[in-house]
Amino acid sequence: MSSSEFWLIKMGGNVVLRELDAYCEHLERKRRQGAANCHRWLDTA
């Protein structure tokens, strides 16, 4: 494996990890928002 191939794999892995992090954060935000909406709905019920 050449050093440039290694660099590409390393960079690709970092990008994927960052994307996954962002996606998880996005889901967590949606989940929290959903929980907040649920509480609001329970309050008005």
C-alpha positions in Angstrom: 0.0 0.0 0.0 1.4 3.4 -1.0 1.4 6.3 1.5 -1.1 8.1 -0.7 -3.5 5.2 -0.6 -3.1 5.0 3.2 -3.8 8.8 3.4 -6.9 8.4 1.3 -8.3 5.6 3.5 -7.4 7.6 6.6 -9.1 10.7 5.2 -12.1 8.7 4.1 -12.5 7.2 7.5 -12.4 10.6 9.2 -15.0 11.9 6.8 -17.3 8.9 7.5 -16.9 9.3 11.2 -17.7 13.0 11.0 -20.8 12.3 8.9 -21.9 9.6 11.4 -21.4 12.0 14.3 -23.5 14.7 12.6 -26.2 12.1 11.7 -26.3 10.8 15.3 -26.5 14.4 16.6 -29.3 15.1 14.1 -31.3 12.0 15.3 -30.7 12.9 19.0 -32.1 16.4 18.3 -35.1 15.0 16.5 -35.7 12.6 19.4 -35.5 15.4 22.0 -37.8 17.5 19.9 -40.2 14.6 19.6 -40.1 14.1 23.4 -40.7 17.8 23.9 -43.7 17.6 21.5 -45.0 14.6 23.4 -44.8 16.5 26.7 -46.6 19.5 25.2 -49.3 17.2 23.9 -49.7 15.6 27.3 -49.8 19.0 28.9 -52.7 20.1 26.7 -54.6 16.8 27.0 
